[in-house]
Amino acid sequence: MSVGAPDREEYGPRTRPLPFERGTDGPRVVLVGVDGTRTSERAGWYAAGLARRQGAALVVVYVSSTSGLTALMPGMDAGAVQRTHDELAADLRRECRRGAEELGVPLTFLSRRGDAYGELCAAADEFQADMVVVGASEQAGHRLVGSVATRLVRTGRWPVVVVP
């Protein structure tokens, strides 16, 4: 994230504060992880539609996770990698603002740095999410080692919807 850019922005109508109670009539807070891939975009729209239908708040989390291998690769410019992440975060922010206004959904956009799994868990706990939505991984290696979605399901603290 660029210097001075907020890591949290809120769009759309304000939510009505209600007491927290997991497993009520439907989710009150839907959290979705996005990263700019096709599956995360579908997950974002699925979560937005679900939040709209349920009258729930939507928390959109973008995690910038630069690989440690970036520093070891010759010719890789860490500044260029960071600018790419910042540009993606700005694009996602604009899309969230537009979607919140279009759908009338209270939306909080978070931009975090670090491990996607860890940051999604932390945000889900922070916002007392009733459900976590993520896109299925498109990386072949994740079938062997496990994806963020698989790790979230195994954690077992929230219902997890994996959007193909």
C-alpha positions, 0 to 999 in steps of 0.5 A: 500500500502506498504511503498515506493510503488507508488500510480500511475504508467503508462504503454504502449504508451504515449497518445497524449494530446488533448483538453478536450471535453466531448461527442465527437466522443468517449471516450478519457479517460476510467476509470475502478474500479477494486477490484480483483473480477470476475466482476471487472476483466471482467470490466477491460478487457471490458474497456481495449478493449474499450480503444484500439478500441477507441484509448483512455487512460485507467485509472485503479483504485484499492481502498483499503477500509478496513471496520471499523468493522475489528478493532472491530472483535476479532482475526483480524490482521490489519497488515494481512489485509493490507498485503492482500490489498498490495498483491492484488494491486501488482497483479493488477499492474502486470496484468495492465502492461502486458495488456497495453503492450499486447494491446498497450493501454496507461494505468495509474494504481492508488492505493487509500485508502478509500471509493470506490465510493468517490475515483472513483469519485475523479479519474474520475474528476482528469483524466477528464474521459469520461466514468466509467466502473465497475463490478456489485456487487456480494454482496447480501446486495447491492441489498437493500442498493445500490452498488458502481455502483448504486451510480455512475449511480445516480451521473450522471456526466459520462456515467457508464457501469456496466459489469455483 
